[in-house]
Amino acid sequence: MAGSMNSDRATRWLVAFHLAIALGYLGLIIKAAVDGLLWRADVTAFYTGGAIVRQGLGPQLYDLDLQARVQQAILGPGRMFYDGVLPFNNPPHFALVMAPFSLLPLGPAFWCWTALQVGILIRVIQRLRLLSAGWERRERWMLFSAFFAFFPLFLQFLYGSLSLFVLWCLTEFSLALRRGKDAQAGVWLALAAVKLQAALFPALVILAARRWRALAGAGAAGLVILAVTAAALGPSIWPDYLRWLAATGSYFDHYGVYPDGMINVRGTLTLWLGAGRAPLIQTITGIALALGALGTLVFWARQRWEPEQPRFDLRLSFTLLLGALLSPHQNQQDCLIYALPIALFYDALRRIGRPTRPLTAFLMAWPVLFLLEQFAIRGRLGIRLPVILTAILLGWIGVQYERSRKRGPRAPNNCVRSIYHWLRWPLLLFAVAGLLLFAAWRLTRPDILQWDDFAVYWAAGRLNASGQNPYEAGPLLALQQSIGRRVEEFPIETVRMWNPPWALVLFTPLGVLPYPFARAIWFFLHLVALAWSAERIWILEGRIPTHRLPIWLLVFTFGPALQSVKAGQISPFLLFSLVAFLDFASRGRGWAAGAVISVLLLKPQVCYLVLAAVLLQAVRCRRWPLAFGMVGIPLVATLIVGLMNPAALAGSIRAFLDNPAKEQATPTLGAWLRFFFGIERTWLQFLPSALGLLWLLWDVLHRPGEEGWDEHLPRWVLMSLLTMPFGWIHDHVVALVALIPAGLHLGWRPRAPSWWGLWASYVAVNAVLLFVGMDQFWYIWLAPFWLLWAAMARRFAQRLPVEAVS
């Protein structure tokens, strides 16, 4: 009883919050009217089309100069749109509908149009109530109040657009399909074609499913519209409209078409590539739309037509959202049609007995997130928050459809669930979004950018995406300066990329993104790689997988790991490669093990002994899938880079020959040998590595043929760090593959002084790495310390029994 009362109270607060937002929207519309700003709306373009028809100039409806003259006469002196006109881009029959409104002045016509929109809104609410007939009253109030607080609804009334009418038509279309009235559904679809992009994917549904009555209804209604319009405006009006549609489809930042503000793939690509790459954006958008349409046809053609089943609603909601995301024109107010697929999805979850609270919690955040995007973020992440929300919802619907298809319906679960079970995913979503926002803000500050190696990766990826040489110093410096990095403070070798060309397969997609968003994603990938690696080592060592906190603390207090995250280095992915290799090798998956270990070739000098040992053991034991996976992935990646940008391969060869890393004072044995015996003796840099390879040959050949990766690989990693020719402190993050198992073997032995000594030395070394600013050259002792610490920890663990395992 108390839980029900608390739930009712929370519902009332949410409804009140949403209605307060809706009242705020009403106040903004009134203020815009008082300030005389309502002329800057879609209604003005509609009114212009109606005025042209009313003046008997309908056959010239799509003459841009005529539209500009008529519209300027309507607006009067002192008021003008950017580019001189907001064109009438709608089908010609809609101009016939607007002709009666043009009998009134623009202001009264706007309010009459708004009154009509209010009537449509009431009808939409009625139809959505019919769709939600089986819902609880509380559910209706929460979701409908969120609809009233939905920012696109405010824009709908502020601009007077057609999105609400399209939502009404599509709602009637779906309800008619549910009732088996296919011909009626076709008529509503023909009416929804007043926005062609909104009607495309629903039309593909009935075409792929061979619903001939629906197609006949749509065709009959379409023929009536065509005939009436042609009789009123002339037979050439429809060819003129098609030519006009083709012309306006290519507009970028002209005549009211601003793709960077669109909530779709086209808008996201514009934010990433810029309006200057309009032809490329148009091509990619067209390909995505064609592939989506083809996939929709195949998907619906292979499914049974069961409009009374919840799975039908899941398919239809997914199709409507996919069509909106791939639409060539999808402004924020057009997102109002999301109300229908969301309602269908929610109703389907209820009917198949799935929990609806996670979806409710997710949807309750939409009004606030849309506002946050509009007034705070405004595309600074390189992607609009509504696009992210749409993509998440698409994935969610897809997962639920697959579950319902495989498992079928199940009885509703009426047990009281813990709040954690239905809040965990929304909370995780908001935590990830907050982490990305924080990273995009904090990691792009000048004081952080000063030491950010990811700026080099991003710049190289951006150059490679545009067909330029990603190893050339001049363009790399210019791009890094453009994001605020003071590259003039560094030697030229520290702001160029020295990774092999196959690394560009990883860097190029990130280089296409705006730097803040790419840096935030890179930061998040670092955290995922470190957390997953730690947990997987924990599991491979036989620990309980739910006890994650101790092992994560061990990783996220490790000095080299934190330095890698701060500097945006690639080293955490090397740790991920090692752990994933152990995981796949333990399950006998040779191809996968070889593929993941090839990630070490992003920086081959760091774990060169591991690469040599794996290849040697694969050949020795005839594990050909392992060898081919290890060698084949870099070759394929290099081929892709070469086909994409031949300049990258030539540039990588020159960079390899000119690599100045041998002149840097790194904390390696080779650098110290040169320091003592002569800087000019470059061969001394590689002497420890040569000795390391000889040791590896002895270590591998004197052992049995079985691999024993989990036993030997940690030792090879530590010896690689000890003898590598070049390397920095952040590269030592790979030592965790040996230090974590050694730490786990220590267990909990607080009565032993040696136990305290081992952990005190470990903490002290990491404190020095994190808080003592010393030139990296003097950390020559670091690799021997890891090797000695791991050996002593294992020796200590063998000597004393474990008192308790933490």
Secondary structure by P-SEA (a helix, b strand, c coil): caaaaaaaaaaaaaaaaaaaaaaaaaaaaaaaaaaccccccaaaaaaaaaaaaaaccccccccaaaaaaaaaaaaccccccccccccccccaaaaaaacccccccaaaaaaaaaaaaaaaaaaaaaaaaaaaccccaaaaaaaaaaaaacaaaaaaaacccaaaaaaaaaaaaaaaaaacaaaaaaaaaaaaccccccaaaaaaaaaaacaaaaaaaaaaaaaaaaaaaaaacccaaaaaaaaaaaaaccccccccccccccccaaaaaaaaccccaaaaaaaaaaaaaaaaaaaaaaaaaacccccccaaaaaaaaaaaaaaaaacccccccccccaaaaaaaaaaaaaaacccaaaaaaaaaaaaaaaaaaaccccccccccaaaaaaaaaaaaaaaaaaaaaaccccccccccccccccaaaaaaaaaaaaaaaaaaccccccccccccaaaaaaaaaaaaaaccccccaaaaaaaaaaacccccccccccccccccccaaaaaaaaaaccaaaaaaaaaaaaaaaaaaaaaaaaaaacccccccaaaaaaaaacaaaaaaaaaccaaaaaaaaaaaaaaaaaacaaaaaaaaacccccccccaaaaaaaaaaaaaaacaaaaaaaaaaaaaaaaaaaaaacaaaaaaaaaaaaaccccccccccaaaaaaaccccccccccaaaaaaaaaaaaaacccccccccccccaaaaaaaaaaccccccccccccccccaaaaaaaaccccccaaaaaaaaaaaaaaaaacccccccccccaaaaaaaaaaaaaaaaaaaccccccc
